[in-house]
Amino acid sequence: MDDSSAPPTDRVVTLLERTESAEAVACLERFRTASAETRKRVVNSVRQLTDESPASTEPILPVLASFLVDENRSVRLTTAKLFVAIAEAAPSLLVPNIPSLASRLADDDEFYYVRARAAEALGYIALEHPTAVASPETLADLRVGLSFDEPEVKEKLAKALELVALGNPKRLRHQVSNLASHLDDERVLVRYHLCTALVVVGCEYPAALADGKPELADRLSDENVYVRGRAAEALGVLSRGTSEATSLPEVALSALRDDDESFVADRARFALGTRDGETDSKASPDSIGTVEAVNGTTDEFVERIVSPGGDDECRNCGLSFSESRPPMCPRCGVPC
């Protein structure tokens, strides 16, 4: 198509807002032969509907799915980002598009950011439709990718696995040892999401966490507050649901029960309060060690992890700098 004869790039949105679905589909189809930059602008224009009325995008989703295999990498990435936004706002809309997203995730030749966004979208869908998303093949792609993918992709894969667990912990109950083997990943978000996924699995299937106990114990000394806390929480749900309480790493947990960070201290007390049926009056069992509690707080903690802590604090591990920000954190080694 000659772009000079193309309709305005916001025409698709205008038609959708008028509920002229057939016309919107036909209009979007016309843009498939426009220039790559125009195709990208059209996809971006649809993004505004995801906040206001995500259901309005439903008629054009089959056509949008074709943009996931566009010849232009930037168009594919823009489309994948749009699908993440739709999946977060209205995951049920994208159930028919699971195969398209899964194929992007499984394509080793695909641009790694596209694969990362496809994984993230699948994760959001899994919150409401875990059975549809968490096929053995897709779970294998997510798990295997933790070993071989680019760091940015690993974070999204770990997040997707956390969302799968929140949707249905049963889907990952036999994957504990595989997930635990990546708890020493250099990326803090990978460690956090996987620890959180294990907490959720343990809430429903505590005995399953026995396969990851040594790796969880190692995370009690993690540089990041929220990884330490989730590791303690996972050990707590393990001991509350099994006979593993007598073999908890009590020395490490005891050192954390008076941690300066309440997120860590409360969870260490939660774990220690399970010994021989004891309870710890300072622990908060109603807000710790349940799927509902994790689901209600994990986004907040991720935001704290990724938000800059100021010029006097490491963004990764929270170490305070006595003077100006160094080029690399002396504790965790992450560039500042």
N, C-alpha and C positions, 0 to 999 in steps of 0.2 A: 504493500500500500504506500502511496505517496502521502507523507504526513500532512501535507498542505490540504488534502481533501478529507482528513480524518476529523471526526467530531471532537469537541473539547474533551480533555482528559477527565473532567469531572462529570461527563454526561451519564456514565454508568450509575454513579451515585444519585444523580438527579432522578433518573428513571426508577431506581430502587425506592427512593423516598416517595415517589408517586405511586408505588406498588405496581408499576408497569413491568412485571417480571420478564415476560417474553421479550419485550423490547430491550431490556437491560442485558439479557443473555445475548441477543443478536448484536448489540452494540459492542459488548466485550469481545465477542468473536471477531468482529471487524478489526479490533486492535491487535490481534495475534500476528498480523503481517506488518504492523507498524515498526518503526525503528525501536531498537532496544531501549533507548532512553525514554521514548514515549510509552512503551509497555510498562516500564518501571514506574513512570508517573501515574499511570492508570491504576496499577496495583496499590500504590501509595495513597491514591485518592479514596480507595475503598476503606482504608484503615480508619478513617474518621467515623465510620458506622459502627465499629466494634465497641466503642465506648457508649455511644448513644442508643444503638439498636442492632446488636449483633445478629439477631434473627433475620434482619433485612438482607443479610448477605447470602442466605440459604439458596436462593434460586441460581446464583452464579457460581456456587462452589464447584460444580463439576467442570466448568470452564476454567476457573482459577487453578484447579488441580493440574491442568495441562501446562500452566506456567511453572510448575515445579520441575518440569523436564525441559524448560526453555533452553535454547542453545546458548543463551547468554548467562553467565554465572551471576551477575548482579541482579538480573531479573529473578533467577531461582532463589537467591538469598532474600530479596525483598518479599517474594511470595511466601517463603518459609517463615519469615518474621510475622507476616500478616496472619498466617495460620496459627502461630503461637498466640497472638492476641485473641483470635477467635476461640481457640481451645481454652484459654484461661477464662473467657467471659461466658462462653456457651459451648462446652465440650461436646454435648450431644449432637450438635450440628455436624461435627467432623467425623462421626463414626463411619460414614460411607467412604471417607478419605483416608482411613487408617492404612489400607494397602499402599496408597501413593506415598504417604509419609514413611511407612516402613521400608519401602524400596529406596528412598533417599538415604535413610539411615544405613541400609545394608550395602550401599554402593561404595566400595572402597576407593573408587576413582572420583567420587564427588568432592567438591570443595568442602573442606572440613567445617567451615562455619555453617554451611547448608545442612550438613549432617547433624551438627549440634542443635540447630533450631528444630529440625525434624524430631530429634529425640525429646526436646523440651515440649513440643506440641503433643507428642504421644504421651508424655508423662501427665500433662493436664487432662487429657482424655481419660487416662487410666484412673483418675480419681473417681470418676462416675461409671466408667465402663472397663474395669480391670480385666475381665475375662476376654473382652474383645481385643484389647491391646496386648496383654501379656501372654502371647502365644510362646511356645518353647523357642521358636525361631527368633522372635523379637527380643526375648529375654537373653538369648545367647548373644545377639548382636550388641545389646547394651553391656552385658558382662564382659565379653571378649574385648570390646572397645576400651575398657578400663586399662587393659594391658598395653594396647598398641596405638591408641589414638593421640592426636594433638592435645596439649593440656586444656585448651579451651573446650574441646569436645568432651573430654573426660568430665569436666564440671557439669555439663548438661546431661551426660549419661548418668552420672551419680544422682543428679536431681531427679531425672526420670525414674530411676529405681526407687528413690524415696517416695515419689508420688504413686508408683505402682504399689508399694507397701501400704501407703495410707488408704489406697482404694480397696485393697484386699490383701492383708498380711499373708494369707495362705499361699499366694503366688510365689513368695520368696522364701518360704520356710525351709526349703531344701538347698538354698543358695548361700547360707550363712558363711560357710568356710570360704567360698569364692569371694564374697563381698569383703569379708574380714581380711583377706590377703592383700587388699588394697588400702587398708587403713593407715598405711605409712606413706601414702602418696604425698608428693611435695606440695600439692595444691590444697590449701586449707578448706576450700569449698567441697572438694572431693571427699576429704576426711569427714567433714561435718555432715554432708548428705548421707554418706554411707553409715556413719554412726547413728544418725537419726533413723534411717531405714531399719537398722538392727534393733533399735529401741522398739519401733512399731511392731516388728515381727515378734520380738520377745514379749510384748504385751499380750499377744494372743497365743504364742507358742514358746513359752519361756525355755523349755528344754532344748529347743533348737539352738539357742545361743551358746550352749556348751562348746560347740564347734568353733566359736570365735572368741572364747574367753581369754586366751593368751594375748591376742591382738588388741582386744578391748583394754586389757590391763596395761598394755604398753601405752595406750592413748591417755592414761591418767596423768602422764607427764607431758602431754602435748603442749606446744607453745600457745595454742589458741584456747581461750576461755571456754568457748562453746563446744569445742571438740572434747575437752576434758570433762565438761559437765555431762554431755551426752554419753560418753563412755561410762561414767559412774552410774548414770541412770540405767544404761543397758545392763550393767552388772547387778544393779538393784532388782530389775524385773526378772533376771535370771535366778537370783537367789530366792526371791519371793515365791516363784512358781515351781522350784525344784529343791533338791537336797544339796545344791551347790553352795549354800551359804557358808558351810564350814571351810571351803577352800577359796574364799574370796581373797583378793590381795589386800588384806586388812591394814597392813602398814601404810601402803600407798593411799588407801581411802581415808585412814585416820589423819594423815597429813593434810588431806584436803577438806576435812570437815570444818575447819576454821579458816578456810581460804578467804581472802579479801573479797573475792567475787561471790556474791550470794548464789549465782547460777550454779557454781561449782560446789560450794559448801552445802547447799540444800540437797543436792543430788548425792553427794558423798554420805550425808546423814541418812538419806533415804536408803542407800545401799547397806550401810552399817546397821540401820535399825531393823534389819531382817534377821539378824543372828539369833538363833534359838527362840524365835518368836518375840524378840524384844521390839519395842517401838521407841522412836526418838521423837520427843516432843517438839523439837525444832524442825523436823522434816515436814514436808507438805505432800502427803500421799494423794490428796485429792487433785493436786495440780501437777503431779509428777508421776510418770510411769503409767500413763493411759494414752490410748490412741487419740482421744479427744483433746487432751492437753497438748500433745505434740502438734496436732493439726492446727490448733489455735495459736501456736506461738512460733512455729518454725520460720515463717516469712519474716517476722520481726527480727529474729536472730540473724538470719541471712543478711538482712539489711544492715544490721550493726557490723557484721563481718566485712561487708564490701564497702561500707561508708568510710571515708577518710576520718581518722581519729584526731586530726590536727597536725600541725608541724612538729609537735613534740612527742608523737606517738606512732609506733609502727602500725601500718594498716593491716598487717597480717596477724601478728601475734600480740599486739597491744603494748609492747615494751616502750617505756617512757625514755626519751632521750634527754640527757642532762643538759646538752648544748644544742647546737643546730642539727637538723636532720642529716644523718650520714647518707652516703650513696647506697649503702647496703646495711640491712639490720644486722647487728653483731650477734643477735641471739638466733634468729631463724634463717638468716641468709637471703631473705627476699629483698630485691631492689626497692629502694625507697623513692 
